[in-house]
Amino acid sequence: MATVRMADYLKRDITTKFKKLYNKSNPKLEHSTYVGDKLYDLLLGAKTEEFKEQVSNTFGAYVNPEKFFLKSNKLPVSLSMLIYKDVRDFDDIQHKYVVKVEEEFEDEREIDLPLSGEYLQLVDLSTSWTTQAVTMKLDNYEEKEEQLFQLYTKKIISVEQKETKRLAKRAADVHKVEQALEQFTTLNQALKAWPALTKLVDQDKISKVHEKQQRKRKEQQQRSKIKPIEQGLNQTILTASLLGED
């Protein structure tokens, strides 16, 4: 059976499966619709419905209010906050590239907060190529309903920080897997050094490795049956060879 080489496609398959297992062990953090709904009520709420009605009453058939409004189950917001990112850097001590998890301040991090339903929002007229809702810049509303507002923004920041840290840590771990795989030329070598790798490799590849191992064991078993008797038999064969053919 041919050796299963540690080819590039196999490395990609392994790292892809590792990402899936990482996501299963460390699920994605989602913002709650509760926070989205509360912020919608504070920032838009009934005011948007009133504005749409006012446009219709004021301009009548001259203006189509549908151009200024849309319904969406996402509330786009932006907020300045500290987040985490994966940073690739060369380690002079280890003499190799490493991926580290580092903090970074982001001035306007854009987030789509989920809503419990489709709610009326203002259309962002600054983008002509697509129809999307206006992004509510939360940093501009710090003094409005301060206690409640601060509570909701803190929840948003907490989720974003944990999620960005999760993704950065995943990137760092994936890099470690990629570097580990570079040490091996065959899958068999990798499995011997890292047995848990079987969880990241397709069964057909594992079967090929096992078939080769079974074949080698069978050869060893067959050899062990011949070894006790071969010395005497070999002597006869050697002697006959020295005497020449009849």
C-alpha positions in Angstrom: 0.0 0.0 0.0 1.4 3.4 -0.9 2.4 5.8 1.8 -0.1 8.6 2.6 2.0 11.7 2.0 1.4 14.8 4.1 0.3 16.8 1.1 -0.9 20.4 1.1 -4.5 19.3 0.6 -4.3 16.9 3.5 -2.9 19.7 5.7 -5.8 22.0 4.7 -8.3 19.3 5.5 -6.8 18.7 8.9 -6.8 22.4 9.8 -10.4 22.9 8.5 -11.6 20.0 10.8 -9.6 21.5 13.7 -11.5 24.8 13.2 -14.8 22.9 13.3 -13.9 21.1 16.5 -12.6 24.4 18.0 -15.9 26.1 17.2 -17.8 23.1 18.8 -15.7 23.3 21.9 -15.8 27.1 22.0 -19.1 28.2 20.5 -19.6 31.6 18.9 -20.9 34.2 21.2 -24.0 36.0 20.0 -25.5 39.3 21.0 -29.0 39.0 22.6 -32.1 40.3 20.9 -33.0 41.8 24.3 -30.2 44.3 24.1 -30.9 45.0 20.4 -34.6 45.7 21.1 -33.9 47.9 24.1 -31.4 50.0 22.1 -33.9 50.3 19.2 -36.5 51.6 21.6 -34.1 54.2 23.0 -32.6 55.4 19.7 -35.4 54.9 17.2 -38.6 53.2 18.4 -41.9 55.1 17.9 -39.9 58.2 16.6 -39.2 56.4 13.3 -42.9 55.6 12.8 -43.8 59.2 13.6 -41.2 60.5 11.1 -42.5 58.2 8.3 -46.0 59.4 8.9 -44.9 63.0 9.0 -43.1 62.6 5.6 -46.3 61.1 4.1 -48.5 63.8 5.5 -46.2 66.7 4.5 -45.2 65.7 1.0 -48.0 63.3 0.0 -47.6 61.9 -3.5 -44.6 64.1 -4.2 -42.2 61.9 -2.1 -42.2 58.2 -1.7 -41.4 57.5 2.0 -40.4 54.0 1.2 -37.1 55.4 -0.1 -36.2 56.7 3.3 -37.3 53.7 5.4 -36.8 50.0 5.6 -37.6 47.1 7.9 -34.8 44.9 9.2 -34.2 42.3 12.0 -30.7 43.8 12.5 -29.8 47.1 14.2 -26.4 48.3 12.8 -24.5 50.2 15.5 -20.9 51.3 16.0 -19.0 51.8 19.2 -15.4 52.4 20.2 -13.9 49.6 22.3 -11.0 47.4 23.1 -11.0 44.1 21.1 -8.6 41.2 20.4 -6.8 40.3 17.2 -4.4 37.6 16.1 -1.1 39.0 15.1 1.6 37.1 13.1 5.1 38.0 14.1 8.6 36.5 13.9 10.0 35.2 17.2 13.7 35.8 17.3 14.2 33.4 20.1 12.3 30.5 18.6 13.5 31.5 15.1 10.0 31.0 13.6 6.8 32.9 12.9 4.2 32.7 15.7 0.6 34.0 16.0 -0.1 35.9 19.2 -3.4 37.2 20.7 -3.1 41.0 21.3 -5.3 43.8 22.4 -6.3 46.6 20.0 -8.5 49.7 20.3 -11.0 50.2 17.6 -12.5 53.6 17.1 -15.6 52.5 15.3 -16.4 48.9 15.5 -19.5 48.1 13.5 -21.9 45.5 14.9 -25.2 44.2 13.7 -27.3 43.7 16.8 -30.1 41.1 16.3 -33.7 42.2 16.9 -36.6 40.0 17.9 -38.5 41.1 14.7 -38.3 43.3 11.7 -38.5 46.9 12.8 -38.7 50.2 10.9 -35.3 52.0 10.4 -33.9 54.8 8.4 -32.2 54.1 5.1 -28.5 55.2 4.8 -28.7 57.5 1.8 -24.9 57.9 1.8 -24.5 54.5 0.0 -26.1 54.5 -3.4 -25.0 51.0 -4.4 -27.0 49.2 -1.8 -30.0 49.7 0.5 -29.0 49.5 4.2 -30.1 51.0 7.5 -28.3 53.9 9.1 -25.6 52.8 11.5 -26.3 54.2 14.9 -23.1 55.6 16.4 -23.5 54.8 20.1 -20.6 57.0 21.2 -22.8 59.9 20.2 -25.6 58.9 22.7 -23.6 58.6 25.9 -25.7 61.2 27.8 -29.1 59.9 26.7 -30.8 57.6 29.3 -27.3 57.2 30.8 -27.7 54.4 33.3 -29.7 52.1 30.9 -27.6 53.1 27.9 -24.3 52.3 29.7 -25.7 49.0 30.8 -26.5 47.9 27.2 -23.2 49.2 25.7 -21.3 47.3 28.4 -23.1 44.1 27.4 -22.2 44.7 23.7 -18.6 45.4 24.5 -18.4 42.3 26.7 -19.7 40.0 23.9 -17.5 41.6 21.3 -14.4 41.3 23.4 -15.0 37.6 24.2 -15.9 36.8 20.6 -12.9 38.5 19.1 -10.7 36.8 21.7 -12.2 33.5 20.8 -11.5 34.0 17.1 -7.9 35.3 17.8 -7.2 32.3 20.0 -8.5 30.0 17.2 -6.2 31.6 14.7 -3.3 31.1 17.0 -4.1 27.4 17.6 -4.7 26.8 13.9 -1.2 28.2 13.3 0.2 25.8 15.9 -1.5 22.9 14.0 -0.1 24.1 10.7 3.4 24.3 12.1 3.1 20.9 13.7 2.1 19.3 10.4 5.2 20.8 8.7 7.3 18.5 10.8 6.1 15.3 9.1 6.4 14.1 5.5 3.8 11.2 5.9 0.5 10.8 7.8 1.9 7.7 9.5 4.6 9.8 11.1 2.1 12.4 12.3 -0.2 9.8 13.8 2.6 8.1 15.7 3.7 11.5 17.2 0.2 12.8 17.7 -2.4 10.0 18.1 -5.3 12.4 18.6 -4.8 13.5 15.0 -7.1 10.6 14.0 -10.0 12.9 14.9 -8.9 15.3 12.2 -8.3 12.9 9.3 -10.8 11.2 7.0 -11.4 7.6 7.7 -10.2 6.5 4.3 -6.7 7.9 5.0 -6.6 6.2 8.4 -7.6 2.9 6.7 -4.7 3.2 4.3 -2.3 3.7 7.1 -3.7 0.8 9.1 -3.6 -1.4 6.0 0.1 -0.7 5.6 0.7 -1.4 9.3 -1.2 -4.7 9.1 0.8 -5.7 6.0 4.0 -5.0 7.9 2.9 -7.0 10.9 1.9 -9.9 8.6 5.3 -9.8 7.0 6.9 -9.9 10.4 4.7 -12.9 11.5 5.6 -14.8 8.3 9.3 -14.0 8.9 9.0 -15.3 12.5 7.8 -18.7 11.2 10.7 -19.1 8.8 13.5 -17.8 11.0 13.7 -21.0 13.3 14.2 -23.3 10.4 16.0 -21.2 7.9 19.6 -21.8 9.2 19.6 -25.5 8.4 17.8 -25.1 5.2 20.0 -22.3 4.1 23.0 -24.5 4.7 21.7 -27.1 2.3 20.9 -24.5 -0.3 24.3 -22.8 0.1 26.2 -26.1 -0.1 24.3 -27.2 -3.2 25.1 -23.9 -4.8 28.8 -24.3 -4.1 28.9 -27.7 -5.6 27.3 -26.4 -8.8 24.5 -27.7 -10.9 24.4 -31.4 -12.0 
